[in-house]
Amino acid sequence: MQNDSSGGIEMNYLYHMKPKKIVGEELMPLNKLKEMYPEVYNKEVEKYSGRLIVTKRKVFPLNCLWNDVLHFTAVHPSKINLALEIVGFDKLTTEWFRIDAKTLNPRLTTIYLYGERKVKNEDFTEFSTDELIKYNTLPDQTLDYYKEMHEKGERPLLFHFVPHILYKGSINFKNFEEIK
């Protein structure tokens, strides 16, 4: 369990940035978004500008590509905001979806650990809601990276070095809680 920003106790929740332009009632991986809403896809894929090779990365445990999965984090958004503010960035004004991790089908979910990719499958570990507590803090490497990017005057990738919880497929978001 983790403390939330109000001092209460959080169970095993995952977080996903709420898209600025949301369509339909499902969060969709980029490849599905490309098929159904190409104009929205074109805007969303901009986050990979200069690093499109990432979109071709294989997610071996789920037998698919990086763009075939939804990306979640176990790190509460308040922790990301605090780290950004500590190094000098402005606080994010982003809204987030909070998802009960138990609603995800474990057979369609894996955790990407940000390893060194020496062996194609070693960057992933099995998804378990009981193990999420291990991934709910921002790694020190991420804070160092934020500092480096602030010193360079560049915008950081928010989830660099942060384990990603990857879900193969789309999810209806109408019952997700929205938080800031």
C-alpha positions as CSV (number, residue, x, y, z in Angstrom):
1,M,0.0,0.0,0.0
2,Q,1.1,3.6,-0.5
3,N,0.1,6.9,0.8
4,D,-1.8,9.1,-1.5
5,S,-1.4,12.9,-1.7
6,S,-4.2,13.5,0.8
7,G,-2.5,11.3,3.5
8,G,-4.9,8.4,3.1
9,I,-4.0,4.9,2.1
10,E,-4.0,3.8,-1.5
11,M,-4.4,0.2,-2.5
12,N,-2.9,-1.2,-5.6
13,Y,-3.9,1.3,-8.2
14,L,-2.5,2.1,-11.6
15,Y,-2.4,5.5,-13.3
16,H,-2.8,6.6,-16.9
17,M,-2.6,10.1,-18.2
18,K,-6.0,11.2,-19.4
19,P,-5.7,12.0,-23.1
20,K,-6.3,15.7,-23.9
21,K,-8.6,14.7,-26.8
22,I,-10.5,11.6,-25.8
23,V,-12.7,9.7,-28.2
24,G,-15.2,6.9,-27.6
25,E,-15.4,5.2,-24.2
26,E,-12.2,3.1,-24.4
27,L,-8.5,3.8,-23.8
28,M,-6.9,2.3,-26.9
29,P,-3.3,1.3,-27.7
30,L,-1.8,3.5,-30.5
31,N,-2.1,0.9,-33.2
32,K,-5.8,0.5,-32.6
33,L,-6.2,4.3,-32.4
34,K,-4.4,4.6,-35.7
35,E,-7.1,2.3,-37.3
36,M,-10.1,3.9,-35.7
37,Y,-9.2,7.6,-35.2
38,P,-6.2,8.5,-37.4
39,E,-6.3,12.2,-36.6
40,V,-6.2,11.5,-32.8
41,Y,-3.4,8.9,-33.4
42,N,-1.3,11.5,-35.3
43,K,-1.5,13.8,-32.2
44,E,-0.8,11.0,-29.7
45,V,2.2,9.6,-31.6
46,E,4.0,13.0,-31.4
47,K,5.3,11.9,-27.9
48,Y,7.6,9.5,-29.8
49,S,9.0,12.2,-32.0
50,G,12.7,11.5,-32.6
51,R,12.4,8.1,-31.1
52,L,9.9,6.2,-33.3
53,I,12.1,3.1,-33.0
54,V,10.5,2.6,-29.6
55,T,7.1,2.1,-31.3
56,K,8.5,-1.1,-33.0
57,R,9.8,-2.6,-29.7
58,K,8.5,-6.1,-29.0
59,V,6.6,-6.9,-25.8
60,F,7.7,-10.5,-25.8
61,P,5.5,-11.8,-22.9
62,L,2.4,-10.5,-24.7
63,N,3.5,-11.4,-28.2
64,C,2.9,-7.9,-29.6
65,L,4.4,-4.5,-30.2
66,W,4.9,-1.5,-27.9
67,N,2.0,0.3,-29.7
68,D,-0.3,-2.6,-29.1
69,V,-0.4,-2.1,-25.4
70,L,-1.7,0.5,-23.0
71,H,0.9,1.9,-20.6
72,F,0.2,2.4,-16.9
73,T,2.3,3.3,-13.9
74,A,2.0,2.3,-10.3
75,V,3.6,5.6,-9.3
76,H,1.0,8.1,-7.9
77,P,1.0,11.3,-10.1
78,S,1.6,13.4,-7.0
79,K,5.0,11.7,-6.7
80,I,5.9,12.6,-10.3
81,N,4.8,16.2,-9.7
82,L,6.8,16.5,-6.5
83,A,9.9,15.2,-8.3
84,L,9.4,17.6,-11.2
85,E,8.9,20.6,-8.8
86,I,12.0,19.6,-6.7
87,V,14.3,19.9,-9.8
88,G,12.6,23.2,-11.0
89,F,9.9,22.2,-13.5
90,D,6.4,23.5,-13.2
91,K,3.8,21.2,-11.7
92,L,1.8,19.2,-14.3
93,T,-1.8,20.2,-14.9
94,T,-2.6,16.8,-16.4
95,E,-5.6,14.8,-15.4
96,W,-5.1,11.1,-14.7
97,F,-7.2,8.0,-14.7
98,R,-6.9,5.8,-11.5
99,I,-7.5,2.2,-12.2
100,D,-7.9,-0.7,-9.8
101,A,-5.1,-3.1,-10.9
102,K,-7.3,-6.1,-10.0
103,T,-9.6,-5.2,-13.0
104,L,-6.8,-6.1,-15.5
105,N,-6.6,-9.6,-16.9
106,P,-3.1,-10.8,-15.7
107,R,-2.7,-12.9,-18.8
108,L,-2.9,-9.7,-20.9
109,T,-0.6,-7.7,-18.6
110,T,3.2,-7.6,-18.0
111,I,5.6,-5.2,-16.3
112,Y,8.4,-3.6,-18.3
113,L,11.4,-3.0,-16.0
114,Y,13.8,-0.8,-18.0
115,G,16.6,-3.3,-18.1
116,E,19.6,-3.3,-20.3
117,R,18.0,-5.5,-23.0
118,K,20.9,-8.1,-23.1
119,V,18.3,-10.9,-23.6
120,K,15.1,-10.1,-25.3
121,N,12.8,-11.2,-22.5
122,E,14.7,-10.1,-19.4
123,D,13.2,-6.6,-19.3
124,F,9.8,-8.0,-18.4
125,T,8.4,-9.6,-15.3
126,E,5.1,-11.2,-14.5
127,F,2.2,-8.9,-13.5
128,S,0.8,-9.5,-10.0
129,T,-1.3,-7.0,-8.0
130,D,0.5,-8.3,-4.9
131,E,3.8,-7.2,-6.2
132,L,2.8,-3.7,-7.4
133,I,4.1,-2.1,-4.2
134,K,7.6,-2.7,-5.5
135,Y,6.9,-0.3,-8.4
136,N,5.0,2.6,-6.7
137,T,8.0,4.8,-6.1
138,L,9.9,7.0,-8.5
139,P,13.4,5.5,-9.2
140,D,16.4,7.6,-8.2
141,Q,17.5,7.3,-11.8
142,T,14.3,9.1,-12.9
143,L,15.0,12.0,-10.5
144,D,18.6,12.3,-11.7
145,Y,17.3,12.3,-15.3
146,Y,14.7,15.0,-14.5
147,K,17.6,17.1,-13.0
148,E,19.7,16.6,-16.1
149,M,16.9,17.6,-18.4
150,H,16.1,20.7,-16.4
151,E,19.8,21.7,-16.5
152,K,19.7,21.3,-20.3
153,G,16.5,23.2,-20.6
154,E,14.7,20.3,-22.2
155,R,11.4,18.7,-21.4
156,P,11.8,15.2,-19.8
157,L,10.1,12.0,-20.6
158,L,8.0,11.6,-17.5
159,F,8.3,7.8,-17.3
160,H,12.0,7.4,-18.1
161,F,13.3,4.5,-15.9
162,V,9.9,4.0,-14.3
163,P,8.5,0.5,-14.6
164,H,5.6,0.3,-17.1
165,I,2.6,-1.9,-16.5
166,L,1.6,-2.9,-20.1
167,Y,-1.9,-4.2,-20.9
168,K,-2.6,-5.7,-24.3
169,G,-5.9,-4.4,-25.6
170,S,-8.4,-1.6,-24.9
171,I,-10.2,-0.8,-21.7
172,N,-13.5,1.0,-21.1
173,F,-12.7,4.0,-18.9
174,K,-16.2,5.2,-18.0
175,N,-15.9,3.7,-14.5
176,F,-12.3,5.0,-13.9
177,E,-11.8,7.6,-11.2
178,E,-10.3,10.9,-12.6
179,I,-7.7,12.6,-10.4
180,K,-5.4,15.6,-10.8
